[in-house]
């Protein structure tokens, strides 16, 4: 709603020294009814997708604190360690969706971070790189297209899924992948 102030009022407007201003002054401004709430949710559930759980829970991915969620790789063929985090209560009207992940592995592997697109049931790759025994932070990965496509359902709040997956070629040694942080940043309507 617009607001105006006419400062001359009774006795006129004066400066800090008590002197009258030479002319009337008017200020106008408007306030917006929209206030964006920024959310920083962490995964509420974790589901291994390739390999077996070594240790940890979703709580291990809530902060960068060297408490890891770990998954052993598969043991035959192409070695794979994979899991996804489920983020609940994400609005279909969200804006500025970004994914952050931090983790390392017991051996070097090709790591991808992807987000599930509900509209066509596919993992959309956000990042791919070689990750070894040194912890790597990956921040502000933004998916393309319509952001609501990454939230389950068509209205209200739904689920977002983010996957961390590492692979090593067939014939290489098994390994385990360790996630230290997985989170979403977005604005609620």
TORKOL-4160 file (C-alpha; in steps of 0.2 Angstrom, whole numbers, padded with zeros to 4 digits, m for minus):
189
<pt num="1" X="0000" Y="0000" Z="0000"/>
<pt num="2" X="0007" Y="0017" Z="m0005"/>
<pt num="3" X="0012" Y="0029" Z="0009"/>
<pt num="4" X="0015" Y="0048" Z="0008"/>
<pt num="5" X="0022" Y="0060" Z="0020"/>
<pt num="6" X="0020" Y="0079" Z="0019"/>
<pt num="7" X="0033" Y="0085" Z="0031"/>
<pt num="8" X="0028" Y="0104" Z="0032"/>
<pt num="9" X="0013" Y="0101" Z="0043"/>
<pt num="10" X="0010" Y="0113" Z="0057"/>
<pt num="11" X="0025" Y="0125" Z="0059"/>
<pt num="12" X="0033" Y="0118" Z="0043"/>
<pt num="13" X="0048" Y="0105" Z="0042"/>
<pt num="14" X="0064" Y="0110" Z="0049"/>
<pt num="15" X="0082" Y="0104" Z="0047"/>
<pt num="16" X="0093" Y="0097" Z="0062"/>
<pt num="17" X="0097" Y="0115" Z="0066"/>
<pt num="18" X="0079" Y="0121" Z="0068"/>
<pt num="19" X="0079" Y="0131" Z="0051"/>
<pt num="20" X="0063" Y="0130" Z="0041"/>
<pt num="21" X="0065" Y="0121" Z="0024"/>
<pt num="22" X="0064" Y="0131" Z="0008"/>
<pt num="23" X="0051" Y="0120" Z="0000"/>
<pt num="24" X="0039" Y="0107" Z="0003"/>
<pt num="25" X="0046" Y="0089" Z="0002"/>
<pt num="26" X="0035" Y="0073" Z="m0002"/>
<pt num="27" X="0041" Y="0055" Z="0000"/>
<pt num="28" X="0032" Y="0040" Z="m0007"/>
<pt num="29" X="0036" Y="0022" Z="m0006"/>
<pt num="30" X="0026" Y="0006" Z="m0008"/>
<pt num="31" X="0027" Y="m0011" Z="0002"/>
<pt num="32" X="0025" Y="m0028" Z="m0006"/>
<pt num="33" X="0013" Y="m0041" Z="0001"/>
<pt num="34" X="0026" Y="m0054" Z="m0005"/>
<pt num="35" X="0039" Y="m0060" Z="0007"/>
<pt num="36" X="0050" Y="m0075" Z="0002"/>
<pt num="37" X="0054" Y="m0087" Z="0015"/>
<pt num="38" X="0070" Y="m0096" Z="0012"/>
<pt num="39" X="0071" Y="m0114" Z="0016"/>
<pt num="40" X="0087" Y="m0124" Z="0020"/>
<pt num="41" X="0080" Y="m0142" Z="0022"/>
<pt num="42" X="0090" Y="m0157" Z="0025"/>
<pt num="43" X="0085" Y="m0175" Z="0019"/>
<pt num="44" X="0072" Y="m0183" Z="0030"/>
<pt num="45" X="0076" Y="m0200" Z="0023"/>
<pt num="46" X="0090" Y="m0209" Z="0013"/>
<pt num="47" X="0088" Y="m0224" Z="0002"/>
<pt num="48" X="0103" Y="m0234" Z="m0005"/>
<pt num="49" X="0101" Y="m0237" Z="m0023"/>
<pt num="50" X="0117" Y="m0247" Z="m0027"/>
<pt num="51" X="0128" Y="m0256" Z="m0015"/>
<pt num="52" X="0124" Y="m0258" Z="0004"/>
<pt num="53" X="0123" Y="m0247" Z="0019"/>
<pt num="54" X="0139" Y="m0246" Z="0028"/>
<pt num="55" X="0134" Y="m0234" Z="0042"/>
<pt num="56" X="0124" Y="m0218" Z="0046"/>
<pt num="57" X="0107" Y="m0211" Z="0044"/>
<pt num="58" X="0099" Y="m0196" Z="0036"/>
<pt num="59" X="0104" Y="m0186" Z="0051"/>
<pt num="60" X="0123" Y="m0188" Z="0046"/>
<pt num="61" X="0119" Y="m0178" Z="0030"/>
<pt num="62" X="0112" Y="m0163" Z="0040"/>
<pt num="63" X="0128" Y="m0153" Z="0043"/>
<pt num="64" X="0146" Y="m0153" Z="0038"/>
<pt num="65" X="0152" Y="m0161" Z="0054"/>
<pt num="66" X="0163" Y="m0176" Z="0048"/>
<pt num="67" X="0149" Y="m0188" Z="0053"/>
<pt num="68" X="0146" Y="m0198" Z="0037"/>
<pt num="69" X="0132" Y="m0208" Z="0028"/>
<pt num="70" X="0142" Y="m0222" Z="0020"/>
<pt num="71" X="0137" Y="m0234" Z="0007"/>
<pt num="72" X="0148" Y="m0249" Z="0001"/>
<pt num="73" X="0149" Y="m0251" Z="m0018"/>
<pt num="74" X="0143" Y="m0266" Z="m0027"/>
<pt num="75" X="0156" Y="m0280" Z="m0029"/>
<pt num="76" X="0154" Y="m0286" Z="m0047"/>
<pt num="77" X="0155" Y="m0278" Z="m0064"/>
<pt num="78" X="0155" Y="m0259" Z="m0064"/>
<pt num="79" X="0157" Y="m0255" Z="m0045"/>
<pt num="80" X="0143" Y="m0243" Z="m0040"/>
<pt num="81" X="0139" Y="m0234" Z="m0024"/>
<pt num="82" X="0122" Y="m0224" Z="m0024"/>
<pt num="83" X="0109" Y="m0217" Z="m0013"/>
<pt num="84" X="0096" Y="m0203" Z="m0014"/>
<pt num="85" X="0090" Y="m0191" Z="0000"/>
<pt num="86" X="0071" Y="m0187" Z="0001"/>
<pt num="87" X="0067" Y="m0169" Z="0006"/>
<pt num="88" X="0049" Y="m0168" Z="0012"/>
<pt num="89" X="0037" Y="m0153" Z="0013"/>
<pt num="90" X="0044" Y="m0143" Z="m0002"/>
<pt num="91" X="0032" Y="m0131" Z="m0010"/>
<pt num="92" X="0027" Y="m0134" Z="m0029"/>
<pt num="93" X="0028" Y="m0115" Z="m0030"/>
<pt num="94" X="0046" Y="m0114" Z="m0025"/>
<pt num="95" X="0059" Y="m0103" Z="m0033"/>
<pt num="96" X="0078" Y="m0103" Z="m0034"/>
<pt num="97" X="0081" Y="m0121" Z="m0031"/>
<pt num="98" X="0099" Y="m0126" Z="m0027"/>
<pt num="99" X="0107" Y="m0142" Z="m0022"/>
<pt num="100" X="0123" Y="m0143" Z="m0011"/>
<pt num="101" X="0133" Y="m0159" Z="m0007"/>
<pt num="102" X="0149" Y="m0163" Z="0002"/>
<pt num="103" X="0157" Y="m0180" Z="0002"/>
<pt num="104" X="0172" Y="m0191" Z="m0002"/>
<pt num="105" X="0176" Y="m0209" Z="m0006"/>
<pt num="106" X="0188" Y="m0223" Z="0000"/>
<pt num="107" X="0195" Y="m0224" Z="m0018"/>
<pt num="108" X="0193" Y="m0212" Z="m0033"/>
<pt num="109" X="0178" Y="m0214" Z="m0043"/>
<pt num="110" X="0167" Y="m0204" Z="m0055"/>
<pt num="111" X="0154" Y="m0196" Z="m0044"/>
<pt num="112" X="0137" Y="m0188" Z="m0051"/>
<pt num="113" X="0125" Y="m0178" Z="m0041"/>
<pt num="114" X="0107" Y="m0178" Z="m0049"/>
<pt num="115" X="0089" Y="m0173" Z="m0045"/>
<pt num="116" X="0074" Y="m0183" Z="m0049"/>
<pt num="117" X="0062" Y="m0175" Z="m0061"/>
<pt num="118" X="0044" Y="m0182" Z="m0057"/>
<pt num="119" X="0036" Y="m0176" Z="m0073"/>
<pt num="120" X="0046" Y="m0189" Z="m0084"/>
<pt num="121" X="0053" Y="m0200" Z="m0070"/>
<pt num="122" X="0072" Y="m0197" Z="m0074"/>
<pt num="123" X="0087" Y="m0192" Z="m0064"/>
<pt num="124" X="0094" Y="m0175" Z="m0071"/>
<pt num="125" X="0113" Y="m0174" Z="m0069"/>
<pt num="126" X="0118" Y="m0158" Z="m0060"/>
<pt num="127" X="0137" Y="m0162" Z="m0058"/>
<pt num="128" X="0150" Y="m0175" Z="m0063"/>
<pt num="129" X="0168" Y="m0176" Z="m0057"/>
<pt num="130" X="0181" Y="m0188" Z="m0050"/>
<pt num="131" X="0181" Y="m0188" Z="m0031"/>
<pt num="132" X="0193" Y="m0197" Z="m0021"/>
<pt num="133" X="0198" Y="m0198" Z="m0002"/>
<pt num="134" X="0198" Y="m0179" Z="0000"/>
<pt num="135" X="0182" Y="m0171" Z="0004"/>
<pt num="136" X="0174" Y="m0161" Z="m0010"/>
<pt num="137" X="0161" Y="m0148" Z="m0008"/>
<pt num="138" X="0149" Y="m0145" Z="m0022"/>
<pt num="139" X="0137" Y="m0130" Z="m0020"/>
<pt num="140" X="0123" Y="m0121" Z="m0028"/>
<pt num="141" X="0119" Y="m0134" Z="m0041"/>
<pt num="142" X="0103" Y="m0127" Z="m0050"/>
<pt num="143" X="0092" Y="m0138" Z="m0061"/>
<pt num="144" X="0085" Y="m0131" Z="m0077"/>
<pt num="145" X="0068" Y="m0130" Z="m0083"/>
<pt num="146" X="0052" Y="m0128" Z="m0073"/>
<pt num="147" X="0057" Y="m0131" Z="m0054"/>
<pt num="148" X="0040" Y="m0138" Z="m0050"/>
<pt num="149" X="0044" Y="m0153" Z="m0061"/>
<pt num="150" X="0056" Y="m0158" Z="m0047"/>
<pt num="151" X="0043" Y="m0158" Z="m0034"/>
<pt num="152" X="0031" Y="m0173" Z="m0032"/>
<pt num="153" X="0013" Y="m0169" Z="m0035"/>
<pt num="154" X="0005" Y="m0154" Z="m0044"/>
<pt num="155" X="0001" Y="m0142" Z="m0030"/>
<pt num="156" X="0005" Y="m0139" Z="m0012"/>
<pt num="157" X="0020" Y="m0147" Z="m0004"/>
<pt num="158" X="0029" Y="m0162" Z="m0011"/>
<pt num="159" X="0045" Y="m0172" Z="m0011"/>
<pt num="160" X="0062" Y="m0168" Z="m0019"/>
<pt num="161" X="0075" Y="m0182" Z="m0022"/>
<pt num="162" X="0093" Y="m0179" Z="m0024"/>
<pt num="163" X="0105" Y="m0193" Z="m0028"/>
<pt num="164" X="0124" Y="m0195" Z="m0025"/>
<pt num="165" X="0131" Y="m0209" Z="m0036"/>
<pt num="166" X="0149" Y="m0215" Z="m0039"/>
<pt num="167" X="0156" Y="m0228" Z="m0051"/>
<pt num="168" X="0172" Y="m0237" Z="m0055"/>
<pt num="169" X="0176" Y="m0248" Z="m0070"/>
<pt num="170" X="0173" Y="m0266" Z="m0070"/>
<pt num="171" X="0189" Y="m0275" Z="m0063"/>
<pt num="172" X="0193" Y="m0261" Z="m0051"/>
<pt num="173" X="0193" Y="m0263" Z="m0032"/>
<pt num="174" X="0177" Y="m0261" Z="m0022"/>
<pt num="175" X="0175" Y="m0245" Z="m0012"/>
<pt num="176" X="0163" Y="m0235" Z="m0001"/>
<pt num="177" X="0156" Y="m0218" Z="m0003"/>
<pt num="178" X="0154" Y="m0206" Z="0011"/>
<pt num="179" X="0142" Y="m0191" Z="0011"/>
<pt num="180" X="0144" Y="m0177" Z="0024"/>
<pt num="181" X="0131" Y="m0165" Z="0019"/>
<pt num="182" X="0116" Y="m0165" Z="0007"/>
<pt num="183" X="0104" Y="m0150" Z="0007"/>
<pt num="184" X="0092" Y="m0140" Z="m0003"/>
<pt num="185" X="0091" Y="m0121" Z="m0003"/>
<pt num="186" X="0075" Y="m0113" Z="m0011"/>
<pt num="187" X="0063" Y="m0099" Z="m0009"/>
<pt num="188" X="0045" Y="m0103" Z="m0003"/>
<pt num="189" X="0031" Y="m0093" Z="m0011"/>
